[in-house]
Amino acid sequence: MSKYADKIVEIVLNSREHLTAEQVFLEMKKTYPKVVLATIYNNLNMLVSEGKLRRISIEGSPDRYDRTTRHDHMICMKCGALSDITIQDMTQMIERQTGGKILSYDLKINYICSECKNKLKENKHE
């Protein structure tokens, strides 16, 4: 698994997108043509459990994978576009409110992206 795991981490970290397992699989096939999708899923699960990658789950969409450095996400509720956003770390505020240490948090902000807003405006004018 090690040679695949290292390459999967490289693919995810070098991507400007938040890749699905299928997208990682297609990239892996360029280097390892005989790799199978199950191997990708197994390695992704292992990498997430080891804290080397981050899984982003969005209801109604396939899971996506991302780097683990602290950042948050904005999700368009119309087209599903996922983008990074960096907001001030809220760990201390959350710990004060809960009275205990937290391991991490994952902030997902739902919105409608400008592209979808423009499409909605165009549809109203038709």
matplotlib code that plots the C-alpha trace (Angstrom):
import matplotlib.pyplot as plt

x = [0.0, 2.9, 3.8, 0.2, -0.4, 2.5, 1.4, -2.2, -1.0, 1.1, -1.9, -4.3, -1.7, -0.8, -4.3, -6.1, -9.4, -11.0, -10.7, -13.1, -11.8, -12.7, -10.6, -7.7, -8.1, -8.0, -4.8, -3.2, -3.9, -1.4, 1.4, 0.0, -2.2, -3.1, -4.4, -8.0, -10.6, -10.9, -7.2, -7.7, -10.7, -8.7, -5.7, -7.8, -9.5, -6.2, -4.7, -7.7, -7.5, -3.8, -4.5, -2.5, -5.5, -8.9, -12.2, -14.9, -18.4, -21.2, -24.7, -25.7, -22.2, -19.3, -16.7, -13.7, -10.2, -8.0, -4.9, -5.0, -3.7, -6.3, -8.8, -12.5, -14.8, -17.6, -20.1, -22.4, -25.9, -26.8, -23.8, -21.9, -18.7, -16.3, -13.8, -11.3, -11.7, -9.5, -11.3, -9.8, -9.2, -12.1, -10.6, -10.1, -13.6, -15.2, -13.2, -14.3, -17.9, -17.7, -15.4, -13.1, -10.4, -11.5, -9.4, -10.5, -13.5, -14.7, -16.5, -18.6, -20.3, -23.3, -23.9, -24.8, -21.7, -21.7, -22.0, -25.2, -26.5, -26.0, -27.8, -30.7, -30.9, -30.8, -33.6, -35.8, -35.4, -36.5]
y = [0.0, 2.4, 3.3, 4.0, 5.9, 8.2, 8.9, 9.5, 12.1, 13.8, 13.9, 15.4, 18.0, 19.1, 19.5, 22.9, 21.1, 19.0, 15.6, 12.7, 9.1, 8.6, 11.7, 10.4, 7.0, 8.6, 10.5, 7.3, 5.3, 7.6, 6.3, 2.9, 1.7, -1.5, 0.1, -0.6, 1.7, -0.4, 0.2, 3.9, 3.8, 1.6, 3.9, 7.1, 5.6, 4.7, 8.1, 9.9, 7.7, 8.4, 12.1, 12.6, 13.6, 15.2, 13.9, 16.4, 15.0, 16.9, 15.4, 14.3, 14.5, 12.1, 12.6, 14.8, 14.8, 17.7, 18.7, 18.7, 22.2, 24.3, 25.9, 25.9, 25.5, 27.3, 25.1, 26.4, 24.9, 25.2, 23.7, 22.1, 24.1, 23.7, 26.4, 27.1, 30.0, 30.8, 32.2, 33.1, 29.9, 29.4, 26.6, 28.7, 30.2, 26.7, 25.3, 28.1, 27.5, 23.8, 23.8, 21.2, 20.5, 19.8, 17.8, 19.8, 21.3, 21.5, 24.6, 24.4, 27.6, 27.1, 29.8, 30.5, 31.2, 34.3, 32.1, 30.5, 33.9, 35.3, 32.3, 32.9, 36.5, 35.6, 33.1, 35.7, 38.1, 35.5]
z = [0.0, 0.7, -2.9, -3.6, -0.4, -1.1, -4.6, -3.5, -1.0, -3.7, -6.1, -3.5, -2.2, -5.7, -6.9, -6.9, -6.5, -3.9, -5.6, -5.4, -5.1, -8.8, -9.7, -7.7, -9.4, -12.9, -11.9, -10.4, -13.6, -15.4, -13.2, -12.2, -15.1, -13.3, -10.1, -9.2, -7.6, -4.5, -3.8, -4.0, -1.6, 0.9, 0.7, 1.1, 4.2, 5.7, 4.9, 6.5, 9.6, 9.9, 9.6, 6.4, 4.4, 5.2, 4.0, 3.2, 3.2, 1.6, 1.6, -1.8, -3.2, -3.3, -0.6, -1.5, -0.2, 0.9, 2.7, 6.5, 7.2, 9.1, 6.7, 6.2, 3.2, 1.3, -0.6, -3.2, -2.6, -6.2, -8.2, -5.3, -6.0, -3.0, -2.2, 0.5, 3.0, 5.9, 8.9, 12.2, 14.3, 16.6, 18.7, 21.9, 21.6, 21.2, 24.1, 26.4, 25.4, 25.8, 28.9, 27.4, 24.8, 21.2, 18.7, 15.7, 13.9, 10.4, 9.3, 6.2, 5.0, 2.6, 0.1, -3.5, -5.7, -7.9, -11.1, -9.8, -8.6, -12.1, -13.6, -11.3, -12.3, -16.0, -15.5, -13.7, -16.7, -19.3]

ax = plt.figure().add_subplot(projection="3d")
ax.plot(x, y, z, "-o")
ax.set_aspect("equal")
plt.show()
